[in-house]
Amino acid sequence: MRLAFMGSPDFAVPALRALHAAGHEIAAVYCQPPRPAGRGQRETPCPVHRAALALGLPVRSPARLRKDTAEHAAFAALDLDAAVVAAYGLILPRPMLDAPRRGCLNIHASLLPRWRGAAPIQAAILAGDAESGVTIMQMEEGLDTGPMLLKDGAPIGPRTTTPELHDALAGIGADLILRALAENPAPELQPEAGVTYAPKLSKEDGRLDWSQDAAALDRRVRALNPWPGTFFLHGAEPIRVLAAEPAPGAGAPGTVLDEAATVACGSGALRLLRLQRPGRGPLPAADFLRGFPLPRGTVLA
């Protein structure tokens, strides 16, 4: 098939590579424009951009689409059978949704209608879901509201992290989009029951609220690393928590209970396993505490 591929982050890369390896003609790859990154703030292409260049595919990176009629015309001129979209980051306007003969197919990282929106992987772990998955959806103008073509699930275990679930779902998405293009399954409307939304995350979402129970804070640490990251304040200094686990203990929320960085929560306690100060490298808790002690009785904010 003659396709456009539209995606930006690591999640989309396995699907792009799978489509290319399967022999589909990828007329253009759309992704977010290069952005400043790193200490030098160099303009850096996104993962899909880099993968497309490695495959020898033409890349387009418009900054906006909604009112850019020239971009709409250029997209229509590609004469596509379908467009495959995976975490692209820009909203496709109606002229672009309608241009390919089979429309635009989205690889969405949840079992729709649960977790429509920007951060479905993190939302599933935060909520304590036992399962996530991927839905191939026919795109329309609503937010992840389109008819479903294929689904496949993946378990979420008690210690599953966002990077682990992300990689599992990226692989599932690559397999499913090949099937959807080959099988052309009949679309199924999403049910109205069970709709939930996963909003875009911000840095403040990562602040640990010690009044919550330990299980909820453990899920937050597993869900929100590496982005936006989880943290607490000690004085005015934000300390990142990169790994933690529930532990026995009780006390006033936020109180350090022992020399192993076990912190009392609203219910139970959370043992901090990997920590990082601003401008420093991440360390196991034992090493971190040798240079930055958190004595028993310290109250964390």
QUISULCOR-V137795 format. One line per field, one symbol per residue. psi: psi as a letter, one per 40 degrees, with the letter a starting at -180 (. if undefined). A space follows every 50 residues. Layout:
psi->???
//
This chain:
psi->ihiihhidaddedddddddddeeihhdihhiiiiihiidefihhiidddd ddddefihhhgididdegddddddddeegidihhhhfdeihhiddddedi deahhhhhfigiehfiadfdddddddefieiaahhhihiadigfeiiidi iiihihieehiddddddddddddddddddddddfihihihidiehiigii iidddehhheeiiddddddddddeheheiiiihhbehhhhhdiiiiiiii ahhehhdaeefhhiadhaihhhdhihiheiiiiiddddddegigihehhi .
//
